[in-house]
Amino acid sequence: MDYLIFASLIATTNPVVRYFVKVFRKDPFQGIYHANAFDLSFVIPYFIILGILSIYGIHRYWLTYIYLKHRDKARPPAKEFEQLPRVTVQLPIYNERYVVERLLEAATAIDYPRDLLEIQVLDDSTDETRIVCSRLVSEYAHQGYSITYHHRDNREGFKAGALAEGLQEATGEFIAIFDADFVPPPAIVRQMLPYFTDPQVGVVQGRWTWLNRHYSNLTEVEAIMLDGHFVIEHGARNFSGRFFNFNGTAGMWRRAAIEDAGGWEHDTLTEDTDLSYRAQMKGWRFVYDPKIVCPSELPVEIASFKTQQARWAKGLTQVAKKLLPVIWRSSQPLKIKIEATLHLTASLSYPLMVLFAVILLPAMIVRFYQGWFQMIYLDLPLFLASTCSVSTFYLVAQRELYPRRRWRCLKYLPFVMATGIGLAVATAKAVLEGLFGVESPFVRTPKYRVEGRAEGWEQKKYAGQRIGWIPFIELGLAGYFLFTIVYSVIIENYLTSPFLMLFLTGYSYMGIMSLFQARLRRLWFALPALLRPRAVEHATS
C-alpha cells in the first residue's frame, strides 16, 4: 500500500510533478515555440517597462544603503542664538472646519516669547470655517497673543498664493509653516531655531508623526508609506549631501532664503518642492532632523488619500519639467543631478505600472512558452529589483523608528504593496496631466479630526468626494487579474499567483472602497457589537 502511494506521488500524471517537469526542463517547448512579431510586440514593451521599474526599485535599495551608511552623520546645531530672533508662524487654511480649533490651540501654545512670535492665519475658506477662524483669532488676540487673520476673496495661487501674500506682511526673520491638520508641539520652534545660527541654513524640516495611525488598516498603511519617505528618503538625501525637499508643513524657513530663491510660485501643485530645489540651487543648506516631530492627521477616507497622492505625483512631475533642465545645466555635482532626476521623476512609475498590468497576461503567456531559462534568468532578477525593494525599504524604516516592534509591520507589507499598485490608475492620470500641461486646481485633503477607532466621519461635511470614473477602471482591472489568476492556475503556472494577487487586491480594494467605503462603515457599525472584533486602541506613535 505504501509503495502504491509513493508511486502515485511521483507519477507523471500527478499535476504537481507534471508542473515541475514542464517548467524545469531546459527547453520544454523545443521544436514547438518560435518567436514571431506578435509575441515580440508584447515581450519588448514588457521588458522595457520592467527594466525602467527595476531602475526605480534599485534606487530604493540604494537610498536604503546610503541612509544606513550616513545615518550617523546628522549634525546637531552648532550653537544657540544669543538673542532670540522674531518668528512668524503661518497657518494656511482652506475649509477646515473640524481641525482649525485644534490647530490654533496648538499654535498659541508654542513655547516662545509672545513679543517675538507672530501668528498669521491665512484663510482662503469659503464656508463657515471663516466665521470660526475669525472668532478664534479675535479671542486669542484679546488674550494678548500676536495673532492676525487674513482672508482672501479668491484662491489665486492656492496655498502658494496665500503664503506669498502673508509673507508680505510678516515681521519674522524666520517663517514656520503648519497645515491645518497638524498639531505643532510647544517646543518645536525652539528645537528648529538653533540650526539657523549657521547662516547658510535655509530650511529645517521636522518629521511627521500620526495622531490616528491605528484608526484603520488604511491609516496603518499610509503611516508605513510616509514613514519610509521621512526616514529613508529624507535621511539618505540630507545626510549624504544631496538635495531634499521641504514638505510644505512642519518646517521652518529663513525668510531670506525664500526671497533669494524667487519666492513662492504657483505654477506647480507642489510649491514646496519647487521652492526647495530653487533655494538649494542658490546654495542654501537644508536640514532634516528626525528627532523634531510634529503630529498630524492621516486621511481616513480612501478618496481623500487618492486625491492627496495624485496631487503630490502631479506636482512632482510639474517640478521635474520645470527644473530638471536647469539642474542638469547647472554646476551641481553629478550625484545631486542623478538623485534629483530619480526623485522628481519617480511618479512616472505609476503610468508604467498601469501599462505593465495591461500587458502582463499576454506577456506571461508568451514568456511561459519560451521556457524556464529565460524566465528565471531574466524575469526573476527584474522582478526582485522592481518589487522586493519595496519591502526592504519599509522594513528598514520601521526598524529605525520602532526597533522593539518593527516586525509588527510585516503583516501590513502585502497591503502596502497592494495599495501602491491600487493607486496606480488615479496617480497615472495625474502624472499624465502633469506631463502634458493639463491644468487643475489645488484639491485639498479634507480632515475630520478623527483619532480613535470609534469616531466616525461619514456624516461630516466634506465627506463623499466626487469619485468620477477611475473606480470603475480599477474594478475592471481587478476583474482582469481575477481572470489572469484563474488562467495561471489552469496552465499550472502556480509561482506567479502570489504576485498576481497583489494586483487583484490592490485594484479591487481601491475600486470597492472608493464606491462604497461610507456605506460599508455604516453597515459595519450597524452590526451587533458581539459580531465585531473588539477595537484595540494603541498609543499614538
GUNU-457739 format. One line per field, with one value per residue (C-alpha): residue number from 1; x, y, z. Coordinates in steps of 0.001 Angstrom, whole numbers, padded with zeros to 6 digits. Each point is the difference from the previous one (the first is absolute). Example, Ala and Ser with C-alpha at 12.3 -4.5 7.8 and 13.67 -1.06 7.14 Angstrom:
# residues 2
pos (1	2)
X (012300	001370)
Y (-004500	003440)
Z (007800	-000660)
# end
This chain:
# residues 541
pos (1	2	3	4	5	6	7	8	9	10	11	12	13	14	15	16	17	18	19	20	21	22	23	24	25	26	27	28	29	30	31	32	33	34	35	36	37	38	39	40	41	42	43	44	45	46	47	48	49	50	51	52	53	54	55	56	57	58	59	60	61	62	63	64	65	66	67	68	69	70	71	72	73	74	75	76	77	78	79	80	81	82	83	84	85	86	87	88	89	90	91	92	93	94	95	96	97	98	99	100	101	102	103	104	105	106	107	108	109	110	111	112	113	114	115	116	117	118	119	120	121	122	123	124	125	126	127	128	129	130	131	132	133	134	135	136	137	138	139	140	141	142	143	144	145	146	147	148	149	150	151	152	153	154	155	156	157	158	159	160	161	162	163	164	165	166	167	168	169	170	171	172	173	174	175	176	177	178	179	180	181	182	183	184	185	186	187	188	189	190	191	192	193	194	195	196	197	198	199	200	201	202	203	204	205	206	207	208	209	210	211	212	213	214	215	216	217	218	219	220	221	222	223	224	225	226	227	228	229	230	231	232	233	234	235	236	237	238	239	240	241	242	243	244	245	246	247	248	249	250	251	252	253	254	255	256	257	258	259	260	261	262	263	264	265	266	267	268	269	270	271	272	273	274	275	276	277	278	279	280	281	282	283	284	285	286	287	288	289	290	291	292	293	294	295	296	297	298	299	300	301	302	303	304	305	306	307	308	309	310	311	312	313	314	315	316	317	318	319	320	321	322	323	324	325	326	327	328	329	330	331	332	333	334	335	336	337	338	339	340	341	342	343	344	345	346	347	348	349	350	351	352	353	354	355	356	357	358	359	360	361	362	363	364	365	366	367	368	369	370	371	372	373	374	375	376	377	378	379	380	381	382	383	384	385	386	387	388	389	390	391	392	393	394	395	396	397	398	399	400	401	402	403	404	405	406	407	408	409	410	411	412	413	414	415	416	417	418	419	420	421	422	423	424	425	426	427	428	429	430	431	432	433	434	435	436	437	438	439	440	441	442	443	444	445	446	447	448	449	450	451	452	453	454	455	456	457	458	459	460	461	462	463	464	465	466	467	468	469	470	471	472	473	474	475	476	477	478	479	480	481	482	483	484	485	486	487	488	489	490	491	492	493	494	495	496	497	498	499	500	501	502	503	504	505	506	507	508	509	510	511	512	513	514	515	516	517	518	519	520	521	522	523	524	525	526	527	528	529	530	531	532	533	534	535	536	537	538	539	540	541)
X (000000	002794	001726	-003129	-000380	003639	-000342	-003087	001866	002836	-002105	000146	-003763	000261	-000734	002709	002647	-001156	000291	003588	001001	-001437	001556	003401	000945	002583	-002159	-003438	-001373	002989	-001153	-003420	000522	001425	000191	-002241	-000916	-003198	001837	002741	-002616	-000719	003398	001941	-002303	-000158	003764	000308	-002608	001341	003514	-001005	-001932	003089	002084	-002317	000003	003799	-000118	-002017	002704	002601	-001843	-000268	003721	001131	-002382	001561	003453	-000535	-002603	002618	001148	-002959	001507	-001611	-000256	003320	-001300	-003000	-001039	001337	-003025	-003156	-001213	-003545	-001994	-003165	-002235	-002131	-003139	-001469	-003641	-002694	-003365	001334	-002956	000816	003702	000504	-000729	002565	002541	-000389	000057	003332	001468	-000763	001568	003393	002708	001544	-000061	-003284	001675	002186	-002651	-002498	-002791	-001654	-003241	-000122	-003588	-001287	-003148	-003358	-002111	-000685	003708	000350	-002338	001696	003503	-000896	-001597	002896	002619	-001895	-000179	003707	000925	-001971	002029	003186	001222	001516	-002383	-001568	-002708	000426	-002842	000155	-003071	001721	002318	002523	003091	-001758	002263	003059	-001948	-001200	003528	001411	-002585	000510	003760	-000433	-001446	002069	002432	002033	003519	-000952	-003258	-001480	-002834	-002618	-002938	-003434	000169	003231	000438	003329	001459	000915	003771	000162	001143	002754	001100	000348	001489	003525	000766	-000417	003030	001776	-000624	-000065	-002985	-003172	-002443	-000462	-002467	-001509	-001434	-003734	-001628	-003558	-002915	-002193	002444	-002035	-003402	-000320	002001	000129	001638	002457	001056	000217	002181	002418	000243	000657	002417	002063	000059	001109	002448	001674	-000488	000525	002681	001968	-000125	000715	002639	001933	000039	-002669	-003016	-003229	-003264	-001872	-003331	-002241	-000618	001699	003056	001591	001487	002479	-001876	003087	000161	-003582	000647	003403	-001500	-002697	-002829	-003029	-001154	-003269	000671	000246	-002164	003013	001183	002042	002170	000328	001280	002203	001939	000296	001357	002525	001120	000764	002279	-002269	000491	-002996	-000122	-002172	-000208	-002076	000011	-002136	-003484	-003386	-003219	-002449	-003217	000015	-002839	-002652	-001980	001384	-001070	001912	003086	-000099	-000467	002992	002277	-001119	000676	003490	000773	-001218	001874	003280	-000447	-000576	003100	002013	-001048	000733	003307	001808	001359	001283	001522	001822	001371	001280	003400	-001461	001824	-001113	-001316	-002410	-001169	-000640	-001806	-002127	-000992	-000982	-001854	-002003	-000820	-000898	-003720	000518	-000032	-003788	-000994	002636	-001622	-003373	001534	001805	-003275	-001723	002685	000861	-002406	001042	003644	-000376	-001421	002816	002736	-001218	000147	003557	001304	001201	003591	-001146	-002604	002437	003004	-001786	-003401	000932	002849	-002107	-002934	002157	001449	-003341	-002164	001987	001797	-003310	-000064	003658	-000544	-002942	001354	003191	-002016	-002168	003062	001549	-003125	-001297	002857	-001967	-003068	001371	-001346	-003527	-000007	000664	-003691	-000675	002743	-002113	-002692	002581	001123	-003585	-000972	002891	-001244	-003609	000935	001503	-003070	-000920	003624	000858	-002760	001482	003522	-001149	-001795	003254	001990	-002378	-000707	-003632	-000904	-001953	-000817	001694	-002361	000578	-000196	-003007	000537	-002642	001861	-000455	002617	-001678	-001394	-003524	-000166	-001895	000327	-002641	-002602	002404	000300	002670	-000614	-001034	002191	-000888	001368	-000042	000789	003254	-001524	-001689	003349	001492	-002779	000451	003686	-000921	-002219	002809	002400	-002563	-000117	003810	000271	-002508	001941	003322	-001502	-001445	003391	001580	002118	-000423	003094	-001531	-003216	001229	001349	-003272	-001946	001663	-001507	-003407	-000008	001230	-002402	-003041	000629	000375	-003028	-002349	001016	-000231	-003596	-001247	002281	-002529	-002801	002192	000986	-003630	-000876	002924	-000994	-003629	000982	-000477	003134	000450	000449	002815	003541	000833	001960	003357	001274	003723	002015	000622	003499)
Y (000000	002424	-000818	000865	003312	000884	-000994	002165	002973	-000226	-001033	002355	000325	001712	003704	001327	-002308	000823	003724	-000234	-002320	002445	003090	-001303	-001670	002106	000570	-001543	001181	-000708	-000342	001440	003666	002518	003744	002106	003656	-000336	-001435	002598	002780	-001062	-001235	003131	002471	-002471	000070	003734	000795	-002584	001336	003593	-001067	-001947	003174	001677	-003186	-000083	003665	-000966	-002496	002716	002520	-002602	-000716	003620	000691	-002824	001193	003674	-000062	000798	003092	002164	003067	001668	003790	001661	002530	001939	003545	002461	002179	-001721	001135	000868	-002920	-000011	-003076	-000322	-002165	-000443	-001127	-000859	-001354	-001803	000289	-003057	000547	003757	000305	-002680	001728	003447	-001458	-001677	003037	002340	-002520	000146	000660	003257	003585	001606	003224	-001970	-002340	001041	-002340	000507	-001836	-000060	-000967	-000596	-001736	000348	-001655	000503	-000525	003759	000788	-002464	001242	003650	-000570	-002051	002458	002850	-001922	-000836	003559	001292	-002392	001723	-002251	001591	-001679	001405	-001236	000307	-000987	000089	000253	-002070	-003008	001352	-002153	-002231	-000781	001567	003188	000164	-000530	002651	002594	-000779	000349	003584	000954	-002362	001531	-003117	-000764	-003684	-001493	-003179	-001612	-002450	-001347	-000179	-003720	000351	000513	001760	-000919	002850	-000524	-000192	003584	-000186	-003368	001347	003443	-001016	-001432	003488	001269	-001347	002822	-002467	-001959	000913	-002669	-002334	-002818	-002139	-003503	-000588	-002330	-001241	000793	-002718	-002636	-002820	001253	-002549	-002285	002831	002405	-002715	-000407	003768	000385	-002698	001599	003481	-001303	-001396	003399	001862	-002544	-001420	002590	003143	-001587	-001426	003164	002487	-001926	-000830	003584	-000313	002241	-000757	001908	001963	-001803	003064	-000223	-000836	001980	003417	002272	002803	002848	001073	-003460	000283	003410	-000927	-003028	002135	-000470	-002259	-000857	-001697	-001533	-003463	-001849	-000669	003528	-001269	-002299	002680	002625	-002573	-000833	003627	000946	-002845	000946	003441	-001601	-000122	-003027	-002034	-001921	-002984	-000925	-003166	000690	003103	-001461	001510	-002032	000081	-001648	-002632	-000161	-002483	000111	-001920	002704	002620	-002200	-000515	003737	000780	-002510	001161	003645	-000794	-002119	002637	002716	-001929	-000569	003718	000849	-002525	001687	003414	-000543	-003099	001793	002761	-002511	-001867	003241	001076	-000666	-002260	-003313	-002962	-001859	002865	000111	-003740	-000068	003018	-001732	-003242	001911	002305	-002644	-002785	000497	-001134	-003517	000253	000209	-002653	-002241	000374	-000938	-002887	-001218	000054	-001947	-002387	-002770	-000223	000405	-002752	-002330	000741	-000127	-003295	-001708	001198	-002260	000314	001147	003370	000381	-000777	001925	003009	000430	-000950	002525	002789	-001029	-000002	003402	001638	-001432	-001483	003302	001341	-002410	000665	003744	000021	-002681	001994	003153	-001768	-001533	003430	001514	-002915	-002458	-001968	-000549	000284	-003404	001186	001672	-003325	-000823	003302	-000282	-001923	002654	002772	-001537	-000592	003563	001379	-002023	001034	003686	-000358	000910	003230	001043	-000882	002339	002789	-000666	000114	003285	001353	-001202	001487	003249	-000634	002588	-000951	001753	-000735	-002564	-000150	-003156	000360	-000941	-000821	-000022	-003729	-001614	-002986	-003071	000663	003507	000357	002388	-001254	002626	002914	002793	-000510	-003795	-001759	001697	-000342	-003397	000305	-002894	-001266	-002537	-001756	-000319	-001395	-002571	-000898	-000655	-002053	-002186	-000261	-001274	-002409	-001543	000079	-001904	-002610	-000380	-000377	-002802	-001720	-000067	-001021	003145	000119	002066	003157	-000158	001856	002803	000229	000059	003321	001536	-001540	001179	003493	000786	-001625	001743	003423	-000436	-001435	002417	003014	-000890	-001492	000949	002121	-002541	-002883	001863	000769	-003658	-001109	002168	-001049	-003572	-001090	000633	-003719	-000664	002522	-000556	002278	003069	000136	003516	000474	002889	002471	-000064)
Z (000000	000933	-003285	-001988	001804	-000716	-003642	-000400	001433	-002513	-002983	-002944	000132	003363	-000761	002331	-001454	-003525	000760	001220	-002831	-002505	001543	000961	-003211	-001770	-003069	000534	-003339	-002254	-003538	000813	000921	-002491	000657	-002226	-000402	002009	002997	-000227	000044	003584	001094	-000953	001827	002894	000484	-000619	002659	002440	-000585	000762	003092	001049	-000167	002495	002090	000070	000945	003105	000911	-000558	002185	002739	-000277	000119	002873	002025	-001009	000873	002774	002651	-001891	001011	001630	003026	000007	000738	002514	001284	-000851	002535	-000689	-001156	-003464	-000989	-001436	-002089	000076	-003138	000113	-003517	000191	-002520	001185	003085	002352	002108	000703	000114	003726	000800	-002228	001584	003490	-000773	-001798	002903	002404	-001736	002558	-001199	001288	-001036	-001047	-002473	-001389	-002663	-001150	-003387	-000765	-003813	-000722	-003521	001260	-001695	002710	003723	000736	-000593	002880	002338	-000881	000329	003400	001326	-001214	001651	003285	-000002	-000942	002996	002172	-001079	-002812	-003094	-002421	-003175	-002340	-003775	-002306	-003804	-002184	-002677	000040	-002470	000255	002560	002969	-001629	-000644	003603	001357	-002347	001005	003657	-000383	-001219	003379	002161	002456	000829	-001109	000029	-001312	001486	-001965	001269	-001998	001588	000800	002006	003737	000591	003400	002357	-000374	-003793	-000699	002612	-001435	-003543	000598	001136	-003446	-001460	001916	-003083	-002498	-002909	001350	-001852	001230	002933	-000631	002769	-000222	-000157	002516	000086	002291	-001503	-001217	001571	-001167	-002815	-002248	-002527	002453	001073	-003634	-000543	003083	-001182	-003445	001383	002626	-002856	-001652	003118	001387	-003105	-002744	002041	002157	-002917	-002075	002748	001937	-003197	-001303	-002683	-000564	001824	000225	002622	000456	000069	003745	003309	-001000	000190	-002679	000226	-001604	-001936	-001622	-001253	-001490	-001443	-001777	-001640	002471	-000074	-003538	-000868	-003409	001593	002529	002234	000635	002948	-002140	-002673	002448	001755	-003144	-001057	003435	000080	-003500	001470	002564	003042	002243	001144	003270	000836	003678	000592	003745	-000562	-000383	-000740	000338	-002887	-001126	-002731	-002557	001116	-003234	-002958	-002476	002005	000115	-003771	-000551	002214	-001749	-003450	000888	001246	-003068	-002431	001858	-000087	-003734	-000528	002030	-002020	-003253	001427	001777	-001285	-003084	002282	002422	-002764	-001474	003401	001561	002692	000625	-002072	003054	000696	-003617	-000130	003349	-000923	-003239	001710	002729	-002244	-002640	002452	-000683	-003600	001414	000423	-003688	-000667	002612	-001728	-003364	001640	001493	-003395	-001866	002835	-001050	-003681	000989	002589	-002637	-002432	002647	001432	-003368	-000604	002756	003573	-000666	-001294	002724	002846	-001268	-001444	001636	003569	000517	-001477	002175	003131	-000874	-000753	002789	002885	000551	001319	002942	000823	-000141	002413	002346	000585	000653	002575	001639	000384	001553	002051	000671	002588	-002169	-003506	-001008	000684	-003402	-001751	-000078	-001758	-002639	-002542	000404	-000380	-003295	-001134	000918	-002044	-002973	000614	-000032	-003469	-002078	001800	000345	-003601	-001163	002120	-001294	-003621	000698	001404	-003004	-002563	001830	000926	002655	003100	003292	003308	001543	003718	002082	002361	003642	002590	003325	000478	002190	001707	-001744	001242	-001477	-003256	-002922	-002439	000907	000183	-002514	-002685	000010	-003189	-002594	-003640	-001078	-003799	-002307	001469	002453	-002907	-001806	003215	000303	-003658	000610	003066	-002189	-002555	002671	001369	-003474	-000166	003282	-001185	-003247	001836	002100	-003068	-001712	003328	000233	003761	000821	-001444	002028	003148	-002182	-001928	003261	000881	-003147	000630	003625	-000784	-002820	001605	003329	-001610	-002226	002626	002757	-002305	-000786	003247	002918	001884	-000538	001122	003169	000830	-000566	002162	002934	-000397	000847	003604	002038	000663	-003723	-000326	001271	002882	-001067	001685	000523	-000318	001247	-002741	-001364)
# end
